[in-house]
C-alpha cells in the first residue's frame, strides 16, 4: 500500500495533464467544464465515451480512481472511476481495456 501511495505522489508531483489527454489530437475539456472538474465536482455524464484503448488516461482521472486489481508483473493495474473499470499500464497510464 505504501508503494502505491508513493507512486501516486510521484505522479502528482511530476506530471500535469488536462483531464482528457488524447494522443494525436490533444483535445481537452472546454474551459468552463475543466474549471468545474478542477474544483472537484463530478465528471459529466458520458465522460467514458471520450476514452478508448491506446489513449493515455489523464492524471486527474487516474487520481479519481480506486484500485480494483493491484499492479501485476506486467505493470498492469485496474482502477474504478464512477462505476467504470479501466485496465491500464501504470507507468504510462495507457489504456488497455474499459469495462462498463
C-alpha positions in Angstrom: 0.0 0.0 0.0 2.9 2.4 0.8 4.4 1.7 -2.6 1.2 2.6 -4.4 0.8 5.8 -2.3 4.4 6.8 -3.1 3.9 6.1 -6.8 0.8 8.2 -6.8 2.6 11.1 -5.1 5.4 10.9 -7.6 2.9 11.1 -10.5 1.1 14.0 -8.9 4.3 15.9 -8.3 5.9 15.3 -11.6 3.2 15.5 -14.3 0.4 17.8 -15.2 -2.1 17.0 -17.9 -5.6 18.1 -18.8 -8.5 15.8 -17.8 -8.6 14.1 -21.2 -5.1 14.0 -22.7 -5.7 12.3 -26.1 -2.9 11.0 -28.2 -2.6 12.8 -31.5 -5.4 15.4 -31.4 -4.6 17.0 -28.0 -8.2 17.9 -27.3 -9.2 18.6 -23.7 -12.3 19.7 -22.0 -13.9 23.1 -22.6 -12.5 25.8 -20.2 -15.7 26.0 -18.1 -16.0 22.3 -17.7 -12.3 22.0 -16.9 -12.8 24.6 -14.1 -15.6 22.5 -12.6 -13.5 19.3 -12.7 -10.6 21.2 -11.1 -12.8 22.2 -8.3 -13.6 18.6 -7.5 -17.1 18.5 -8.9 -18.3 15.2 -10.5 -17.4 14.3 -14.1 -20.0 15.0 -16.7 -22.3 12.2 -17.9 -20.7 10.4 -20.9 -17.1 11.1 -20.0 -16.4 7.4 -20.6 -17.2 7.8 -24.3 -14.2 10.1 -24.7 -11.8 7.3 -23.6 -10.6 4.5 -25.9 -7.9 1.8 -26.0 -4.4 3.0 -26.6 -5.1 6.5 -25.2 -3.4 7.9 -22.2 -5.6 8.3 -19.1 -5.2 11.8 -17.6 -3.6 12.2 -14.2 -6.8 13.8 -12.9 -8.9 10.8 -13.9 -6.3 8.4 -12.6 -6.2 10.1 -9.2 -10.1 9.9 -9.0 -10.0 6.1 -9.4 -9.8 3.5 -6.8 -7.7 0.4 -7.3 -9.7 -2.7 -8.1 -6.8 -5.0 -9.2 -3.4 -4.2 -7.9 -0.3 -3.9 -10.0 0.7 -7.2 -11.6 4.1 -8.5 -13.0 3.4 -6.9 -16.4 2.9 -3.4 -14.9 -0.9 -3.5 -15.4 -3.4 -2.1 -12.9 -7.2 -1.8 -12.9 -8.9 1.2 -11.4 -12.6 2.1 -11.0 -13.9 5.6 -11.7 -17.6 6.2 -11.1 -18.6 2.6 -11.9 -16.3 2.2 -14.9 -13.3 -0.2 -14.6 -10.2 0.8 -16.6 -7.3 -1.5 -17.1 -4.1 0.3 -17.9 -0.3 0.2 -17.8 0.5 2.0 -14.6 3.8 3.6 -15.7 2.4 5.3 -18.8 -1.3 5.2 -18.0 -2.0 3.8 -21.5 -5.5 2.3 -21.5 -5.7 -1.4 -22.3 -9.4 -2.1 -21.7 -12.5 -0.2 -20.5 -15.3 -2.2 -18.7 -18.6 -0.6 -18.0 
